[in-house]
Structure formats: structure tokens, C-alpha cells
Amino acid sequence: MWKFTLSLVTGLIIATSSALACSPPPPHPEMLLVGNKGENTVSFIELDVGLEIDRQSVSANAPHEIAVTPGGRFAAVVNYGDAVIDVFDVPFRYITATIDLGENTRPHGLVALSNGGFIATTEGGKSIVILSPNHDFSKFGPGTCPTYDWTVESISTGQDGTHMVALNPDEDIAYTANMQSASISRIDLKTKAVTSAPAGKEVEGVAVTRDGSEVWASVRGEDKVIIFDAVTLEQLAEIPVGAFPLRIIASPDGTKMVTSNLMDGTVSVIDVGSRKVERTIKVSGTREAAQVTLLFSDDGTRLYVAETGTNKIAEIDFSTGRVIRRLQSGKQGDGLAIVPALSINP
């Protein structure tokens, strides 16, 4: 186990909203957002009908992960080919802020915070960045447009390939998977203390159990999941899964962990209590689909799987494991997020 002295950089990024944000947001259906890394766009897909209703360009290159603020008003998109994160005003479907991360290049993993902020990993910076909103989201309506202020704080992991990130339930501890260092890191967001531990060849995905006691990491170079104590990072167990598991997420009820297995086009479903693979879902069954990102619907009944090789998003009935339909995305659709429907009260 290794401990690192961290570097801390703080900056203020300001972007001013357009006149559209001065009006009440228009209603919209429940939507699936998809980051199309092969063409630098984001797709807005209406889930009820399964059709794309809009496609918007990002400000930089290779959009990957997407995260949505509570309530679904704003969506952040990392641009992995640069050092930029875009924030979309979802109802208006336009970029309301472009945040320059400076030396923290190649942002990738991304999670939303309950305060309306975000945490992202940056591979080029060997760091995480914490994006804290200083603006007041409540100041919408007729009159002066609000200004969007973001404080950007960087914490070094000291690890190569800091790729994906997950939070504990209290949002005061972040965990990262560091591929090239073959490690995971535990970052105390209050004290800024960072501890890292070995985690296997090309560890890529990371998730936290619902009670916050365990960290699960998908190790794509060894076709397994490793379970760690969330405080000490002691290894507790290993579980063989499908081929090349590059993502792992928890089900909304916390009872299952699911891995995305790129090389065999499957999903491994692991029971958290027994730590056993209880079933394997065939999505495409082939490596050519190049499946990557996983996303559950809020109620856990649907699982979405990004098939970047075919520009499709597979929608799976999680209880039966059946692929219900495939949704068309842009080129190499990868990052996924769901935005709840917005209705206007009469």
C-alpha cells in the first residue's frame, strides 16, 4: 500500500448563460443522453419512443462519460481528447458552461454530487478534479440572466491512468481505478489524504457498495473483480467474470454488481451478498460490438449497454436478461446518463 503527498490547485472558471436560461425551462420527455466519442456530439434520445430527438456538438474532442445533477437540469460531459468539461442545460439542450481544467488533461471518469457539482478523473493530470458550483440554480425566470461560477480543485492521485471514479454514500471519499499503475486509490475529500493499493493488471472500473463498506474493481487484464475493504483497501475476495471487464456498476437496490465484458459481448451479474456470479447476460455475444458503458434505469428494471462498435445502445430487461431493443446513437456512442421527464405544472 502506498501513500502520496498531494498537490492542490484551485481555479475559478466562469461562463455566462445565454438568454435562453432566463426563461422557465420547457417540458421534455425522459431522455437517454449518449456521448458520441467518434464524432464529438451528444445524442438526446426520447426513451418512450426510442428515437433520437436532438444531437448537439461538444466544445472539444472525444466526449466520454456523462453525469447529471439531481433533478436532471444540468449534464456534464468530459472531453477525453482535451482538458475540458462541458455542462449542458438539458431542457434547452445547449452548452451553458465550458470548464477549462488546465494541466488536468484527458478527463474521463465522472460522477455527479448532490450539491450540483461533479468529480472527474484526469489521466493526463494523474488526478481528480472537483467542480463546485457557486451559482444559484434557483435564479431562473424573467429578468437578469444568472452567471455560472465554477470552482475547480485538483487533487493528485500520484498514479498513472487515473480512469474511473466512484463515491461512498456520504460523498466524502472518492475511489479511483488507475489502469497503468494497476492500482486503486482512496481519496478523502475533506483532508485530501490519498492512499493507493495494488489492484491487478489494467484495473479500469470501480464501484462502491450501498453501505459504503466495500469497493469493487473490475480488472480487465485478468478477467476478474477484486473486492476491497473501503477503509483499509485490504483485498477481501476475487471473483472471475467475463472476458475483459472494463466497467462495473451497482444496481440501484445495491444487491447486484454488474460488469461489462467487452471481449465476449456479455454482462456478468454478481450477487453482492454471496459474492458469486449468479448469471451471465448475452448482449451481442461478440467483441465486434465493443460494448463499454453500463447504466441502470432509476428503478433497476432496465440496463443500458453502450455498443460503441455498432453505434447502438442495447436496452435490457434486467429481470429476464432479454435485449428489448437497440437505440441508435451517434458514432461510437459511449457515455450514458438518464434525465427524468420534466413537466410544467398548470
C-alpha positions as CSV (number, residue, x, y, z in Angstrom):
1,M,0.0,0.0,0.0
2,W,1.3,3.4,-0.9
3,K,0.6,6.9,0.4
4,F,1.2,10.1,-1.5
5,T,1.6,13.8,-0.7
6,L,-0.9,15.6,-2.8
7,S,-0.7,18.7,-4.9
8,L,-3.6,21.0,-4.8
9,V,-4.6,23.5,-7.4
10,T,-7.6,25.8,-7.2
11,G,-9.0,27.9,-10.0
12,L,-12.2,29.8,-10.8
13,I,-13.9,29.2,-14.1
14,I,-16.8,31.5,-15.1
15,A,-19.2,31.1,-18.0
16,T,-22.2,33.2,-18.6
17,S,-25.5,31.7,-19.6
18,S,-27.3,32.7,-22.8
19,A,-30.7,34.5,-22.8
20,L,-32.5,31.1,-23.1
21,A,-31.7,30.3,-19.5
22,C,-33.5,33.4,-18.3
23,S,-36.8,31.8,-19.3
24,P,-38.5,28.9,-17.5
25,P,-37.3,25.5,-18.8
26,P,-39.5,23.9,-21.4
27,P,-41.0,20.4,-20.7
28,H,-39.3,17.4,-22.1
29,P,-39.7,13.6,-22.0
30,E,-37.4,11.2,-20.2
31,M,-34.2,11.1,-22.2
32,L,-31.1,9.0,-22.5
33,L,-28.0,11.1,-23.2
34,V,-25.2,9.5,-25.1
35,G,-21.6,10.8,-25.5
36,N,-20.6,10.1,-29.1
37,K,-16.8,10.0,-28.9
38,G,-16.3,9.3,-32.6
39,E,-17.9,12.5,-33.8
40,N,-17.8,14.9,-30.8
41,T,-21.5,15.1,-30.2
42,V,-24.1,14.2,-27.6
43,S,-27.4,12.4,-28.5
44,F,-30.7,13.2,-26.8
45,I,-32.9,10.0,-27.1
46,E,-36.5,10.0,-26.0
47,L,-36.9,6.7,-24.2
48,D,-40.6,6.3,-24.6
49,V,-40.4,6.0,-28.3
50,G,-36.7,5.0,-28.6
51,L,-35.8,7.8,-31.1
52,E,-33.1,10.5,-31.1
53,I,-34.8,13.9,-30.8
54,D,-31.6,16.0,-30.9
55,R,-27.8,15.8,-31.4
56,Q,-25.6,18.6,-30.2
57,S,-21.9,19.2,-30.6
58,V,-19.5,19.5,-27.7
59,S,-16.8,22.1,-27.5
60,A,-13.8,19.8,-27.7
61,N,-12.8,16.3,-28.6
62,A,-13.8,12.7,-27.7
63,P,-16.8,13.1,-25.3
64,H,-16.9,10.2,-23.0
65,E,-18.7,9.9,-19.6
66,I,-21.8,11.9,-18.8
67,A,-23.3,12.7,-15.3
68,V,-26.5,14.6,-14.5
69,T,-27.3,16.8,-11.5
70,P,-30.1,15.9,-9.1
71,G,-33.4,16.6,-10.9
72,G,-31.8,16.4,-14.3
73,R,-31.4,20.1,-15.1
74,F,-27.7,20.0,-15.9
75,A,-25.5,17.4,-17.6
76,A,-21.7,17.4,-17.6
77,V,-19.7,15.8,-20.4
78,V,-16.0,15.1,-20.2
79,N,-13.9,15.6,-23.3
80,Y,-11.3,13.0,-23.1
81,G,-9.2,14.3,-26.0
82,D,-8.6,17.7,-24.3
83,A,-8.8,19.3,-20.9
84,V,-12.4,20.5,-21.0
85,I,-15.7,19.6,-19.4
86,D,-18.9,20.9,-20.9
87,V,-22.1,21.5,-18.9
88,F,-25.4,21.3,-20.8
89,D,-28.6,23.0,-19.8
90,V,-30.6,19.9,-20.5
91,P,-34.1,21.3,-21.2
92,F,-32.7,23.8,-23.6
93,R,-30.1,21.3,-24.9
94,Y,-27.2,23.7,-25.2
95,I,-23.8,24.2,-23.5
96,T,-24.1,26.7,-20.7
97,A,-20.5,26.3,-19.4
98,T,-17.2,25.1,-20.8
99,I,-14.8,24.5,-18.0
100,D,-11.0,24.5,-18.7
101,L,-9.2,22.1,-16.5
102,G,-5.7,23.5,-17.3
103,E,-3.0,20.9,-16.7
104,N,-5.5,18.3,-15.8
105,T,-5.8,16.8,-19.3
106,R,-7.7,13.8,-20.6
107,P,-10.7,13.9,-18.2
108,H,-12.6,10.6,-18.2
109,G,-14.5,9.2,-15.2
110,L,-17.3,11.4,-13.9
111,V,-19.8,11.4,-11.1
112,A,-22.4,14.0,-10.0
113,L,-22.6,15.4,-6.5
114,S,-25.8,16.1,-4.5
115,N,-24.8,19.8,-4.3
116,G,-24.9,20.2,-8.1
117,G,-21.2,19.7,-8.6
118,F,-19.1,17.0,-10.2
119,I,-16.0,15.0,-9.7
120,A,-13.9,13.8,-12.7
121,T,-10.7,11.8,-13.1
122,T,-7.9,13.1,-15.4
123,E,-5.5,10.7,-16.8
124,G,-3.1,13.4,-18.0
125,G,-3.0,15.1,-14.7
126,K,-3.0,11.9,-12.6
127,S,-5.7,13.5,-10.6
128,I,-9.3,14.1,-9.8
129,V,-10.9,17.4,-10.2
130,I,-13.8,18.7,-8.0
131,L,-16.1,21.1,-9.8
132,S,-18.1,23.0,-7.2
133,P,-21.0,25.3,-8.3
134,N,-21.0,28.8,-6.8
135,H,-24.1,29.8,-8.9
136,D,-27.6,29.7,-7.6
137,F,-29.6,27.3,-9.8
138,S,-32.9,28.7,-8.3
139,K,-32.4,32.1,-10.0
140,F,-34.2,31.3,-13.2
141,G,-37.1,33.2,-14.7
142,P,-37.7,36.6,-16.2
143,G,-35.1,39.2,-15.5
144,T,-31.3,39.2,-15.4
145,C,-29.6,36.0,-16.5
146,P,-27.7,34.2,-13.8
147,T,-23.9,33.8,-14.1
148,Y,-22.4,30.3,-13.8
149,D,-19.4,30.2,-11.5
150,W,-17.3,27.0,-11.0
151,T,-14.5,26.4,-8.6
152,V,-12.1,23.8,-9.8
153,E,-10.0,22.0,-7.3
154,S,-7.4,19.3,-8.3
155,I,-6.1,16.5,-6.1
156,S,-3.2,14.4,-7.4
157,T,-3.5,10.6,-7.0
158,G,0.1,10.1,-8.0
159,Q,-1.0,7.2,-10.1
160,D,-0.8,6.6,-13.9
161,G,-4.0,6.1,-15.8
162,T,-6.5,7.5,-13.2
163,H,-9.5,6.4,-15.3
164,M,-12.8,5.9,-13.4
165,V,-14.2,7.2,-10.1
166,A,-16.8,6.2,-7.6
167,L,-18.1,7.8,-4.4
168,N,-19.1,6.5,-1.0
169,P,-22.7,7.2,0.1
170,D,-21.7,10.3,2.2
171,E,-19.8,11.7,-0.8
172,D,-16.7,12.5,1.3
173,I,-14.5,9.7,0.0
174,A,-13.7,9.1,-3.7
175,Y,-12.1,5.9,-5.2
176,T,-10.3,5.8,-8.5
177,A,-9.1,2.9,-10.7
178,N,-5.7,3.7,-12.1
179,M,-5.0,1.4,-15.1
180,Q,-1.4,1.9,-15.9
181,S,-0.4,1.8,-12.2
182,A,-2.5,-1.3,-11.7
183,S,-3.9,0.3,-8.5
184,I,-6.9,1.8,-6.8
185,S,-6.8,5.0,-4.8
186,R,-8.9,6.2,-1.8
187,I,-9.2,10.0,-1.6
188,D,-10.5,11.7,1.5
189,L,-12.2,14.8,0.1
190,K,-12.1,16.6,3.4
191,T,-8.5,16.0,4.5
192,K,-7.2,15.5,0.9
193,A,-5.3,12.4,2.1
194,V,-4.7,9.8,-0.7
195,T,-3.9,6.1,-0.2
196,S,-3.4,3.6,-3.0
197,A,-3.1,-0.1,-3.2
198,P,-2.4,-2.8,-5.9
199,A,-5.4,-3.9,-7.8
200,G,-4.4,-6.0,-10.7
201,K,-3.4,-5.6,-14.4
202,E,-5.3,-2.8,-16.2
203,V,-7.9,-2.3,-13.4
204,E,-10.4,0.0,-15.0
205,G,-13.8,0.0,-13.4
206,V,-14.7,0.9,-9.7
207,A,-17.9,0.8,-7.7
208,V,-18.9,1.1,-4.0
209,T,-21.4,-1.0,-2.2
210,R,-24.6,0.7,-1.0
211,D,-23.5,0.6,2.7
212,G,-20.0,2.1,1.7
213,S,-18.1,-0.8,3.3
214,E,-16.6,-2.3,0.2
215,V,-15.0,-1.2,-3.1
216,W,-15.4,-3.4,-6.1
217,A,-12.9,-3.1,-9.0
218,S,-13.1,-4.7,-12.5
219,V,-9.7,-5.8,-13.7
220,R,-9.9,-6.1,-17.4
221,G,-6.4,-7.6,-17.9
222,E,-7.2,-10.5,-15.6
223,D,-10.9,-11.1,-16.2
224,K,-11.9,-10.7,-12.6
225,V,-13.4,-8.4,-10.0
226,I,-11.5,-7.7,-6.8
227,I,-13.2,-6.6,-3.6
228,F,-11.5,-4.3,-1.2
229,D,-12.2,-3.0,2.3
230,A,-13.3,0.6,1.8
231,V,-11.2,2.0,4.7
232,T,-8.0,-0.1,4.6
233,L,-8.0,-1.2,0.9
234,E,-7.3,-4.7,2.1
235,Q,-8.2,-7.2,-0.6
236,L,-11.2,-9.3,0.6
237,A,-12.1,-11.5,-2.4
238,E,-11.7,-12.2,-6.1
239,I,-14.4,-13.2,-8.5
240,P,-13.8,-14.5,-12.0
241,V,-16.1,-12.8,-14.6
242,G,-16.4,-12.5,-18.4
243,A,-13.7,-11.5,-20.8
244,F,-12.2,-8.0,-20.5
245,P,-14.4,-6.4,-17.9
246,L,-13.9,-2.7,-18.3
247,R,-16.9,-1.4,-16.3
248,I,-18.6,-2.3,-13.1
249,I,-21.7,-0.7,-11.6
250,A,-24.1,-1.4,-8.7
251,S,-27.8,-2.0,-9.2
252,P,-30.0,0.8,-7.7
253,D,-31.1,-1.5,-4.8
254,G,-27.4,-2.4,-4.0
255,T,-27.9,-6.2,-4.3
256,K,-26.0,-6.7,-7.5
257,M,-22.8,-5.7,-9.2
258,V,-22.7,-5.9,-13.0
259,T,-19.6,-5.9,-15.3
260,S,-19.4,-5.0,-18.9
261,N,-17.3,-7.7,-20.7
262,L,-16.0,-6.3,-24.0
263,M,-14.3,-9.3,-25.5
264,D,-17.3,-11.6,-25.3
265,G,-20.2,-9.2,-25.5
266,T,-21.7,-10.2,-22.2
267,V,-22.7,-8.8,-18.8
268,S,-21.8,-10.6,-15.6
269,V,-24.3,-10.3,-12.8
270,I,-22.8,-10.8,-9.3
271,D,-24.8,-11.2,-6.1
272,V,-23.2,-8.8,-3.6
273,G,-24.1,-10.9,-0.5
274,S,-22.8,-14.2,-1.8
275,R,-20.0,-12.7,-4.0
276,K,-20.9,-15.2,-6.7
277,V,-21.8,-14.7,-10.4
278,E,-25.4,-15.7,-10.5
279,R,-25.9,-15.3,-14.3
280,T,-24.3,-14.0,-17.5
281,I,-26.4,-12.0,-19.9
282,K,-25.6,-12.3,-23.6
283,V,-25.8,-8.8,-25.1
284,S,-24.2,-9.2,-28.6
285,G,-22.0,-12.2,-27.8
286,T,-19.2,-10.7,-29.9
287,R,-16.2,-8.5,-29.4
288,E,-17.1,-6.6,-32.5
289,A,-19.9,-4.7,-30.7
290,A,-17.2,-3.2,-28.5
291,Q,-19.5,-2.8,-25.5
292,V,-18.4,-0.4,-22.8
293,T,-20.6,1.7,-20.6
294,L,-23.3,0.4,-18.4
295,L,-26.3,2.3,-16.9
296,F,-29.3,1.2,-14.9
297,S,-32.6,2.9,-15.0
298,D,-33.5,4.5,-11.7
299,D,-35.9,1.7,-10.8
300,G,-33.4,-1.0,-11.8
301,T,-35.7,-2.7,-14.3
302,R,-33.7,-1.7,-17.3
303,L,-29.9,-2.0,-18.0
304,Y,-28.4,0.1,-20.9
305,V,-25.2,-1.1,-22.6
306,A,-23.2,1.1,-25.0
307,E,-22.1,-0.9,-28.0
308,T,-19.6,1.5,-29.4
309,G,-18.6,-0.7,-32.4
310,T,-22.2,-0.6,-33.8
311,N,-23.3,2.9,-32.7
312,K,-26.1,1.4,-30.7
313,I,-27.3,1.3,-27.1
314,A,-28.8,-2.1,-26.0
315,E,-31.7,-1.9,-23.6
316,I,-32.0,-5.0,-21.5
317,D,-34.9,-6.2,-19.3
318,F,-32.8,-6.8,-16.2
319,S,-35.1,-9.4,-14.7
320,T,-35.1,-11.7,-17.8
321,G,-31.8,-10.7,-19.3
322,R,-33.6,-10.1,-22.7
323,V,-32.4,-7.4,-25.1
324,I,-35.6,-5.5,-25.7
325,R,-34.4,-3.1,-28.3
326,R,-31.3,-1.2,-29.6
327,L,-31.3,2.5,-29.7
328,Q,-29.4,4.4,-32.4
329,S,-26.7,6.7,-31.2
330,G,-24.0,8.8,-33.0
331,K,-20.6,7.4,-33.9
332,Q,-19.1,5.3,-31.1
333,G,-21.7,6.2,-28.5
334,D,-20.2,5.5,-25.1
335,G,-21.0,7.6,-22.0
336,L,-24.6,7.3,-20.8
337,A,-26.9,9.2,-18.5
338,I,-30.7,9.3,-18.0
339,V,-32.6,12.6,-17.5
340,P,-36.1,12.3,-15.9
341,A,-39.0,13.9,-17.7
342,L,-39.8,17.5,-16.9
343,S,-43.4,18.6,-16.9
344,I,-44.8,22.1,-16.4
345,N,-47.4,22.5,-13.7
346,P,-50.5,24.3,-14.9
